[in-house]
């Protein structure tokens, strides 16, 4: 199973012959020169409706026919406004099983609206169980108490979470979240894309090391095997 990071909060997982694309923000993403027309997807997972996560979803979904998994409001908007009917509404606490794995939706402390101002439902994170591994993408969030339960209920191998501050948790609060979840490895997201979320990655590494947490900072465009 491979994970490729495209910068900001956009990444893909390739598993069992499937490509799972998460928050496909390619157009206007300064960290990637990958064009949305060059991306394949069997499944698109969306954490919320903000422009930097909704991104190129309509164009990629139309071209690939991908199954789009997100909350009720986002999947409904995609069908009503863009005519894409291959969707799976999945609200907080719900889960669905596929031949390639399981997706469970979690809480996230954030907001959600489409670029045109339409309400985008509640923001979410996702827990994926694929190829015997547990991957938790928190989505845009700050720490919340249920993260402790998530860590107790799931043996999280990889957690992906924002650290850029301003619109999400910053480094200090992200480390608090890691402490509650207790994953084997944490990959930081949602930083250095725009001036308000620029961070010193040396500070991130030092803060994680101080709490004896393992982290891997991926280069933009880097692929790792999980």
C-alpha positions in Angstrom: 0.0 0.0 0.0 1.4 3.4 -1.0 0.6 6.9 0.2 1.5 9.9 -1.9 1.3 13.5 -0.5 0.5 16.3 -2.8 0.8 19.1 -0.3 -1.7 20.9 2.0 -4.2 18.2 2.9 -4.3 16.3 -0.4 -3.0 12.7 -0.6 -3.8 9.4 -2.2 -3.7 5.8 -1.1 -3.2 3.0 -3.6 -4.4 -0.3 -2.2 -5.7 -3.5 -3.7 -5.8 -2.0 -7.2 -7.8 1.0 -6.0 -6.8 4.6 -5.8 -8.3 6.6 -2.9 -8.0 10.3 -3.3 -8.4 12.6 -0.2 -9.4 16.2 -0.4 -8.3 16.8 -4.0 -7.0 20.3 -4.0 -4.7 20.6 -7.1 -5.7 23.8 -8.9 -4.1 26.7 -7.1 -2.2 24.4 -4.7 1.3 25.9 -4.7 2.9 22.6 -3.5 2.1 20.6 -6.6 2.3 20.9 -10.3 0.1 17.9 -10.8 -2.9 18.8 -12.9 -6.4 17.5 -11.9 -6.7 16.0 -15.3 -3.7 13.8 -14.7 -5.1 12.2 -11.5 -6.8 8.9 -11.3 -9.4 8.0 -8.6 -11.7 5.1 -7.8 -12.7 6.7 -4.5 -12.7 10.3 -3.4 -12.9 11.1 0.3 -13.9 14.6 1.4 -13.5 15.9 4.9 -15.4 19.1 4.4 -16.5 21.7 1.8 -13.9 24.5 2.1 -12.3 25.4 -1.3 -8.9 23.9 -0.3 -10.4 20.5 0.3 -13.4 20.4 -2.1 -10.9 21.6 -4.6 -11.2 19.8 -8.0 -13.7 17.2 -6.8 -16.4 17.9 -9.5 -14.0 17.7 -12.4 -12.2 14.6 -11.2 -15.4 12.8 -10.2 -16.9 13.5 -13.6 -13.9 12.3 -15.6 -13.2 9.2 -13.5 -16.6 8.2 -12.3 -15.2 7.8 -8.8 -17.3 7.0 -5.8 -17.4 10.1 -3.6 -17.7 9.5 0.2 -18.5 12.5 2.4 -21.3 13.8 4.6 -24.9 14.1 3.5 -24.8 17.7 2.5 -21.6 17.4 0.4 -22.7 14.4 -1.5 -26.1 15.9 -2.1 -24.6 19.1 -3.4 -22.3 17.2 -5.7 -25.3 15.3 -7.2 -27.7 18.3 -7.4 -25.2 20.9 -8.6 -22.9 18.7 -10.7 -24.9 15.7 -11.6 -22.6 13.1 -10.1 -24.7 10.3 -8.6 -22.0 7.8 -7.6 -21.9 9.0 -4.0 -22.0 7.5 -0.5 -23.4 9.8 2.2 -21.6 9.1 5.5 -22.2 11.2 8.6 -20.4 11.3 11.9 -20.1 7.9 13.5 -21.2 6.0 10.4 -19.1 3.4 8.6 -19.2 1.5 5.3 -17.4 -1.7 4.2 -15.9 -2.3 0.7 -13.9 -5.1 -0.8 -10.8 -2.9 -0.4 -11.4 -1.8 3.3 -13.6 0.1 5.7 -14.3 3.8 6.1 -15.5 5.3 9.4 -16.4 9.0 9.8 -15.3 10.9 12.9 -15.9 14.3 14.5 -13.7 17.3 13.6 -13.6 20.7 15.2 -13.9 23.1 12.3 -16.4 24.7 9.9 -17.7 23.7 6.5 -19.1 25.7 3.6 -18.8 25.6 -0.2 -17.0 28.4 -2.2 -20.4 29.8 -3.1 -21.4 30.0 0.6 -23.7 27.0 0.7 -23.7 25.2 4.0 -21.4 22.1 3.8 -22.6 20.1 6.7 -20.4 19.2 9.7 -16.7 18.7 9.0 -15.3 15.3 9.6 -12.3 13.0 9.8 -12.0 9.5 8.5 -10.6 6.2 9.9 -9.6 3.8 7.1 -8.9 0.1 7.7 -7.1 -1.2 4.6 -4.7 -4.1 4.2 -4.6 -4.7 7.9 -3.5 -1.1 8.7 -5.4 1.7 10.4 -5.1 5.2 9.0 -6.7 8.1 10.7 -7.1 11.4 8.8 -8.3 13.9 11.3 -9.4 16.5 8.8 -9.1 20.1 9.7 -9.5 20.2 13.4 -8.4 21.1 16.9 -8.1 18.5 19.6 -11.3 17.1 21.1 -11.8 14.7 24.0 -13.1 11.8 21.8 -9.6 11.5 20.2 -8.7 9.5 23.4 -11.5 7.1 22.6 -10.4 6.8 19.0 -7.0 5.9 20.2 -8.4 3.3 22.6 -10.8 1.8 20.0 -8.4 1.7 17.1 -4.7 0.7 16.9 -3.8 3.6 14.7 -0.8 3.0 12.5 -0.7 6.4 10.8 -2.4 9.6 11.8 -2.5 12.5 9.4 -3.4 15.9 10.9 -3.1 19.6 10.4 -0.4 21.6 12.2 -0.6 25.1 10.5 -2.5 27.0 13.2 -4.9 29.9 12.5 -7.6 27.8 10.8 -6.8 24.6 12.6 -4.7 23.4 15.5 -1.1 24.6 15.6 2.0 22.6 16.7 1.3 22.5 20.4 -2.3 21.4 20.1 -1.4 18.9 17.4 1.0 17.3 19.8 -1.8 17.1 22.3 -3.9 15.4 19.7 -1.2 12.9 19.0 -0.8 12.1 22.7 -4.5 11.2 22.9 -4.6 9.1 19.7 -1.2 7.5 20.3 -0.5 6.5 16.7 2.6 4.6 15.6 3.4 7.4 13.2 2.1 11.0 12.5 2.3 12.8 9.2 1.7 16.6 9.4 -0.7 18.3 6.9 -2.1 21.7 6.2 0.9 23.9 6.6 3.0 26.3 4.5 0.4 26.6 1.8 -0.6 30.2 2.6 1.1 32.9 4.8 -1.3 32.4 7.8 -0.3 28.8 8.1 3.4 29.0 7.7 5.3 27.0 10.4 8.8 26.1 11.4 9.0 22.4 10.8 12.0 22.2 13.1 9.7 23.3 15.9 7.3 20.5 14.9 10.0 17.8 15.0 11.3 19.1 18.3 7.9 19.2 19.9 7.1 15.6 18.8 10.5 14.3 19.9 10.0 15.9 23.3 6.9 13.8 23.8 8.6 10.7 22.3 6.2 10.6 19.3 7.3 9.5 15.9 6.7 11.7 12.9 7.5 11.8 9.3 7.5 15.0 7.3 6.8 14.1 3.7 8.2 16.1 0.8 5.5 17.5 -1.5 5.0 14.7 -4.1 6.7 12.1 -2.0 5.3 8.5 -2.0 5.9 6.1 1.0 5.0 2.5 1.5 2.8 1.7 4.5 
